[in-house]
Amino acid sequence: MNASESDAVDWRQLVDAFSEQRVLLIGDVIVDVYVYGTALGKSAETPTIVAREGDTKWFLGGGFLVARNVLELGARLDFVTLVGDDEASRLVRTFQHPGYRALLIEDADRRTTVKKRFWVDGYKLLQFNTLDNRDLSPELTERALEVFTERIERCDVVVVSDYRHGFLTPTLARGIVDLCAAKGKTLYVDSQQSQSAANHEEYSGANVFVLNEKEAHAILPDAEVDEGSMAKLENLATILQAEGVVIKRGAAGAVALFGGRRWQSEAAKVTAVDTCGAGDAFLAALCLAGTDDPETALAMANRWAGLSTCIHGTDPPRRAEFITSPGG
């Protein structure tokens, strides 16, 4: 969909319809901390930048950023996630929204995932991660699946946001896929590869997979097939036993396979300041727009993700801005 066709979409009507939807989301919560500073110079002892510390901002990211995007777009949401019994989990526990229900699995022996980024004069200088990526215990895995099962009847669509921090074990992943199939619920899966090996085949049989180019190549490392070609999309769908596959291509937009057809959408025309969280925004918009009209769904996901890159930090765009902003 090009810019002129995108402008013809009634975005307000589309977004207003989201208020009738309830999403069941399961995934990793990440507490994102942004520390801002101003450079003073270099240390006399070591080649280290010295900076004056400024503001510190806290955000609910990872799967929780998907949740916040869904809520900002007007839908209702149940969120199954894992937290530790620590100070970082307080931000998760105290979050409130009229359309939101928290379904927290607590692991007292695990620290909540925190990613702390240090920005100096607009440049990300350093990042520290507080991680505990051990697989969830069999007992808590069973509890998570019980909670998921209790809520699935009430939802319209199911979304997995797997950041690979030990919560979504292979057992839990398979249980989610099988239960969605049994209940006839559409399941969207976005599993991050990052520093880990791809695990998408653990979710084989899910309806829609949302991948970036690196993840698509990890699943199907065929250098002779272009990332966005029809053959690539068909092969990915076959391997993953999926009805639909979406490949996010950053500034090149997105391509997808739905209904046996290849679809393509341009990226939003924006001036990006921070791309962290754009994939979460894309996933939230796509799952709400659905796959009945792939062209519009991809255009919406790209538009919403594009707006998210105009925000420094992991916050969702604003619904009002999405409706009124020009182009996409």
N, C-alpha and C positions, 0 to 999 in steps of 0.2 A: 504494500500500500504506500503510495507516494504522499507528499505533503498535501496536495490539493484534495486527494481522496480522504485523507485523515481529517482535514478541516470540515468535510461534509458530514462527519459522524456527529450525532447528537449526544455528546458526552454526558450532559446532565441527565438525560433520560436513561442512558446506560447505567450510570452510577447510582441513580435513584433506585433502580431495580435491585441493587445489592442488599438493600435493607431487608429483603425477604429471605436472604440466605443465612444459613448457619454453617460455619466451617469447623471441622474437628481437626486440629493441628497437633502433631506430636513431633517433638524435636528438642535439640539442645538449646539451652539458654546460655548466653554469654553476656557478662557485664563488661561493657566497653568503657574505658576511662581514657579521656583525652586531656593531656597536660600541655598547656600552651606556654611558650616562652619567647624571649627576645634575645638574640645573640649579643654577647658582650665582647667576645674575642676568643682567643685560644689560651688554654692552660699553659703556664710557664714550665710545668713539669712533664707533661705528656701532650701528644697531639690530640687534645680533646677540646671540643667546643664548650665554652662556658656561656651559660644563658641565665637571664633573670626570669625566674618562674612567675607566670601569670595565672590565668584562670585554670581551674580543673573542672571538667564536665563529665558527668556519668550518664551512660545510656544503656538501655536494655537492648542487646543485640542478638545475633545468631537467630535461632528460631523465634525468639521473642520479637525480633524486628519484623519478621514475617507477620506475626500476630498483630503488631501495632499498625502495620500497613493495611491489613485486612480490616481492622477496626476503624481506621481513618477513612477507608473507602465505604464505610457504612454498614458492613455486615456484622453479624454476631459470631462469637467465636468461643470455643472450648479449647483450652491449651493443656496438653499433657506434657510435662517436662520434669527434669531432674534437678534437684538443688542439694547443696550440702547444708550442714547445720553450722553456718558461719556468718560473719558480718556481711559478706557480699550478697548472701541470699536475701537479706532484708529488703533490698530494692525490688527484688522479684516478688516477695511476699506482700509488699505494701502497694503494689500497682493496682489501680482500680479503674474501671470503665463500665458504663451501664450495659454494654453489650458483651462483656467479658466474664468468663468463668475459668478460674485457675484449678487445675487438677494436678497438684504437685506430688511428685514422688521424692521423698527425702532419704538421702543416704548420709547418715551421721558420720561415716568414716571417709567422706569424700569432700574435697573443697570445690565450691562453685567456680566454674570457669571464668577467669577474668583476663582481659586483654588490655594492657595499658600502653598507650601510644604517646610518645613525646614529640611534639611539634615545635619547631623553632623557626620563626619567620616564614611560616607557610610550608616548611619542609619537614616531612616525617623523619626524624633523626634516629629514633630507636623504638623498639617495641618489646615489652616484657609480657610473657604469657604465664598465668597461673593455671596449670593443667593437671588433671588426673584422668588419664585416658584408659584406665582399667575397664574391662567389660563389667557391666552391671551384674550383680550376683543373680543366680537363678531365682532366688526368692523375690527380689525386687523386680526382676524381669516379669515374673508371673503376676506380681501386683500391678505393674504398668499395663499389662495386657488385660487384666480384669477391669481396670479403670477405663481403658480404651473401649472395651466391649460394652460397658455400662452406658457409654455416651453415643455410640455409633448410630443407634436407631434415630436419634434426634437430629442428626446432621444431614446436610445436603451434599457435601463434598468433603473428602479427606485429603490432608496434605501432610507429607513427611518432609521435615527439614533436618537432615542428618549432617551435623558438623563433625562427626567422627570422634566424639569425645567419650565414647564408652557406653552411652545410654542405649542407643539403638543396636543391640546385639543381633547377631544373625537369627537367633530364636525369635526375638521380638519383631524383627523385620519380616520374617516369614509369617508370623502370626497375624500381623497387620494386613499383609497382602491377601492371605487366605480368608480373613474375616471380611474384608471389603468385597471380595469376590462373592462370598456367600450371601452378603447382605445387599449386593447390587449397588454398592457405593463407588463412585468414581474416585480413583486414587491418583494423586500427583506426587511424584517423588523427585526431590532435589537432594542429592547426596554429594557432599564436597569431597574432592580428591585431595587438594592442597598437598600436605607433606605425606599423606597416606596413599596406599595403593587403592585403586578403584574398587568399590564393593557393590556396584549397581546390580550385578547378577543375583545378589542376595534378595533383591526386590523384584526379580523377574515375574512377570504377570501383572504388574501394576499397569494402570491404564495409560498414564502419560509420564514420560521422563523428561526433566528439564536439565540440560547439560551445558557446560561451557565447552569451548573447542578442545581444551586440554583433556577434559573428561571423555569427550567423544573419541579422541584419538587413543586414549588408554583402553577403551573398550574395543575399538576396532582400529588397530595401528596399521592401516594400509595407506602408505604414503602416496600411492597412485590414485587414490580416490579423494577428490576435493572434499573438504569438511562439509560443504553445503550442498553437495550433489544429491540427486535423487537416489543414486545407488548407495551412497553412504547412509542416507536416512533409512532406506529400506533394510539395509543390512543391520543397522543398529536396532530397528524395530524387531527384526527377526531374532536377534541374539537376546534381546530383553523381553521378548514375548509381549510387546506393548502395542497398543492401538495407536499411540501418538508419540512422537519424539520431537523435542524442540532443542535447537542448538543456539545458545546466546553467543553473539559474535562481537560484542562491545560496540565500537563505533561503526561497525559494518552492519549492525542491526541484528536480525534473527531470521533463521529459516526453520521450517517445521514440516513434518509429515503428518497429515490428518486425512482420514478417509481415502487413502491411496493417492493423495495429491501432495505435491510440494507447494509450500506457501512461503512467502518471503515478505519481510517488513523492514523498512529503513529505521535506523536509530533516530531518536529525537535530536533536533538541532538545538543544543544547549552549550553553555560554557561550563564545563565540569570543574568543580573545585575539590571533590572527594568522591571517588568511585566506590568506596567501601559501603556495602549494603545495597548496591544497585541490583544485584542478583536476587536478594530477598524481596525487594520492591517488585521486580519483574514477576516472581513466582506468585506473590499475593494477587496482583492484578490479573494474571493469566487464569488462576484457578477460579476467580470470581466471574470473569468474562466467559469462561467455558469454551467448549470446542465446537459448538454448533455453527458458529461463524468464525472460522480460524483467522480470516483476514483482519477482522475488527479486533479480535482477542489479542493478536500479536501487536497490532498497532497500539492498542491500549497499554499492553505490558511494556512496550518500548517507551511510550510517552511517559508513563508513570515512573519507570526506572530512570529515564533521562532527568526528570525533575528531581529525583532523589540525589543525583550527583551534584546538584547545585547547592546542597546543604553540607556544611562541614560537620562531621560527626554522624553517628548512626541514628538519625531521626527520619521518619517518613515525610514525604511531601504533604501538603495540605490539599484536601479535597477541593476546596473553593478555587485554589490556584490551578489545579488540574482542569477544572471545568472551563475556566475563563482564559487561561493562557493560550497564546496563538501557536499554531503550528504543532509539529511533533516529528 
